[in-house]
Amino acid sequence: MTTAAQTAELARRSVVRTLRQPANVVAPLLFPMMLLAVNAGGLNSAEQLPGFPADSFFAFALAVPFIQGALFATMNAGTDLARDIQTGFLNRLSLSPMRSVALLAGQLGGVVTIGLVQAVFYLGVGLAAGVRLESGVTGAVVLLLLATLIALAFGSLGAFAALRTGSGEAVQGLFPALFVFLFISSMNLPRNLIEIDWFRTAATLNPVSYLIEGVRSLIIVGWDTQALALAFGFAFSIGVVGLTAASWALRVRLTRT
Amino acid sequence: MAEREPNGIEAEQLVRVFKGDIHAVDGIDLEVAPGEIYGFLGPNGAGKSTTVHILTTLLPPTSGRATVAGFDVVHQGAKVREAIGAALQEAALDPLLTGREHLRLQTALHDLPRADRRSRAQELLERVGLTLAADRKVKGYSGGMKRRLDLALALVHRPRILFLDEPTTGLDPQSRTALWDEVARLARSEGVTVFLTTQYLEEADVLADRVGIIDHGRIVAEGTPAELKAQIARPTVEASPHDPSEKGAVAAVLERFGEPTPCSDGSVAVRLAHGEEELADIVRALDAEDIRIARIHLHEPTLDDVFLAKTGRSLEGADEEDPEPVPTAT
């Protein structure tokens, strides 16, 4: 069996598992939408700030759910993998001719699939709420691609945490830490309008800001090459770091000869 | 090392040391013949699971060497895995998948021809009696059902050698008997070599052609159950006085008939010097000393007696000792 076929089988399993855990499906769809509704309702006066880049705060904030969804992907990928370690299912897979790369790719393939479904949902809600995508149909495709890449990048971090610790609880402990990165980013205001110096500095140093700004540019600006390059660049870099670390952790975890 | 057999298992001075200088496996030599059911008997923490993990390629040995189906477990891991099936100590199942989905995944990963996957899954479901539960999620299965599914998964690719790590632990007697029947059938009808670890004396006695008794990472006795019991040969008499203060007097009488052996508190036991015909003499001697006896019984040698003789401890009382380290990466 080819590595691709093994990956497809394991990705299928990953998707089936996720769909059979309603909390893992509903929470990533609803919570980001709820946070979006609360923020858009409470912070819409930001639209009046000189230099605010959008007419609608809702459109401005619509980028955030894509990143939040990716954070949930981190949780799902990591928790499922940790459970496989805890139940011994990883040993069962290890005793088959499965290649290590297929295990990781399959798990992340499932994460990417779910991440894509989430992104389509967020985009659909945004369009239904009257947001006009400045980058057009092609921009929607690029947005979905970027959202998927971000889900893959964060998912690989979750997989690393799971493989390193073998504990679902440890993976879940990572979630609040990643949320801190989200909240000290440019999620609610453009960086140049953040008045508090330390916050603006933190947001500037925070890669999550650039991921949000890349998604946001496709929604409210159109084609901002610099924002997109930074977003794809950071997502790719996080992905490379995450995948490298996860591959190493998998090698250590799978001591099979 | 003896001549290689295609379905056999051989190990020579196998050692696995965990962090903290814990010698979980401490110089094991093994030779399991093709088609044989080999019972690996020992208490928790004796090194059974670590040995299985080494032989199934999940854990490299610290030193020593082993071949399974003629392949070196360290250097030919993939070849070994092609030849073996394994049901490890915990039923390694995904609670969110159904039984049939587990089999679907395993048949695919083992690269069975696509046209055969469904029929092989159905055949195995029927064989382990899970047809009706096949489309239910595993989280709703009983312990026995999980064990049977685990066995079915281990058999997907028709392995030549089967490793079963405490397959009946926690099962009710009916499920245990059903699993024994299936394991025996696999060995007798299909010629599968079975390496079975257990802490149940009865399981080793009933099922195994040969038994290796392991304690503290070393094999302390090996042979057929009959051979092992023959090493002990003589029956044991155990007596409990009606008045506990007379325990010493009972011991003095019994020791005229054989050497003392460990037994439960409040009792005295001796391994008889000449055999069971001495029982009547013992009763007469106790009566002559005017000692009232609450219980007296004679028992034939068991594998537990073998364990006791070899280690100085009863197997059934040895489970509370240090647990075996979990065989993971170190």
Boltz contact constraints between the chains, C-beta under 6 A:
constraints:
  - contact:
      token1: [A, 1]
      token2: [B, 111]
      max_distance: 6.0
  - contact:
      token1: [A, 9]
      token2: [B, 105]
      max_distance: 6.0
  - contact:
      token1: [A, 9]
      token2: [B, 108]
      max_distance: 6.0
  - contact:
      token1: [A, 13]
      token2: [B, 105]
      max_distance: 6.0
  - contact:
      token1: [A, 17]
      token2: [B, 96]
      max_distance: 6.0
  - contact:
      token1: [A, 20]
      token2: [B, 96]
      max_distance: 6.0
  - contact:
      token1: [A, 88]
      token2: [B, 88]
      max_distance: 6.0
  - contact:
      token1: [A, 88]
      token2: [B, 90]
      max_distance: 6.0
  - contact:
      token1: [A, 88]
      token2: [B, 92]
      max_distance: 6.0
  - contact:
      token1: [A, 89]
      token2: [B, 92]
      max_distance: 6.0
  - contact:
      token1: [A, 89]
      token2: [B, 94]
      max_distance: 6.0
  - contact:
      token1: [A, 91]
      token2: [B, 58]
      max_distance: 6.0
  - contact:
      token1: [A, 91]
      token2: [B, 88]
      max_distance: 6.0
  - contact:
      token1: [A, 91]
      token2: [B, 92]
      max_distance: 6.0
  - contact:
      token1: [A, 92]
      token2: [B, 92]
      max_distance: 6.0
  - contact:
      token1: [A, 95]
      token2: [B, 81]
      max_distance: 6.0
  - contact:
      token1: [A, 95]
      token2: [B, 86]
      max_distance: 6.0
  - contact:
      token1: [A, 96]
      token2: [B, 109]
      max_distance: 6.0
  - contact:
      token1: [A, 96]
      token2: [B, 110]
      max_distance: 6.0
  - contact:
      token1: [A, 98]
      token2: [B, 109]
      max_distance: 6.0
  - contact:
      token1: [A, 252]
      token2: [B, 329]
      max_distance: 6.0
  - contact:
      token1: [A, 253]
      token2: [B, 329]
      max_distance: 6.0
  - contact:
      token1: [A, 255]
      token2: [B, 59]
      max_distance: 6.0
  - contact:
      token1: [A, 255]
      token2: [B, 329]
      max_distance: 6.0
  - contact:
      token1: [A, 256]
      token2: [B, 57]
      max_distance: 6.0
  - contact:
      token1: [A, 256]
      token2: [B, 58]
      max_distance: 6.0
  - contact:
      token1: [A, 256]
      token2: [B, 77]
      max_distance: 6.0
  - contact:
      token1: [A, 257]
      token2: [B, 57]
      max_distance: 6.0
  - contact:
      token1: [A, 257]
      token2: [B, 60]
      max_distance: 6.0
  - contact:
      token1: [A, 257]
      token2: [B, 74]
      max_distance: 6.0
  - contact:
      token1: [A, 257]
      token2: [B, 77]
      max_distance: 6.0
